[in-house]
Amino acid sequence: MLIETAFVTDRQDALRLINPRFQEKLAHSILSGVKSYFMNTPPPGTWFAYQAAKRMRTADAARQQAPWHGPGARALDILDGSAKN
């Protein structure tokens, strides 16, 4: 995965890159994006895939005990990622 953040040949980019506050913000943004990517498209055999399968099993088990209507059904859809926007 390649993440381009700025160009050191650009004076303004270079100044931002040496700013600790910018570095912190950039690090948090990269972490958030990478985590979101792997949670939405978990590669097989990874921790992310294991967690996705675990969420599906939990939601499926809860569905067997919950009614198919009401706010609980929406919560279960959100839990397993099948909620429609």
Secondary structure as the mmCIF struct_conf table of DSSP 4:
data_model
#
loop_
_struct_conf.conf_type_id
_struct_conf.id
_struct_conf.beg_label_comp_id
_struct_conf.beg_label_asym_id
_struct_conf.beg_label_seq_id
_struct_conf.end_label_comp_id
_struct_conf.end_label_asym_id
_struct_conf.end_label_seq_id
TURN_TY1_P TURN_TY1_P1 VAL A 8 THR A 9
BEND BEND1 ASP A 10 ASP A 10
HELX_RH_AL_P HELX_RH_AL_P1 ARG A 11 LEU A 17
TURN_TY1_P TURN_TY1_P2 ILE A 18 ILE A 18
HELX_RH_AL_P HELX_RH_AL_P2 PRO A 20 ASN A 40
BEND BEND2 THR A 41 THR A 41
HELX_LH_PP_P HELX_LH_PP_P1 PRO A 42 PRO A 43
TURN_TY1_P TURN_TY1_P3 PRO A 44 GLY A 45
BEND BEND3 THR A 46 THR A 46
HELX_RH_AL_P HELX_RH_AL_P3 TRP A 47 GLN A 65
BEND BEND4 ALA A 66 ALA A 66
BEND BEND5 TRP A 68 GLY A 70
HELX_RH_AL_P HELX_RH_AL_P4 PRO A 71 ASP A 80
TURN_TY1_P TURN_TY1_P4 GLY A 81 GLY A 81
#
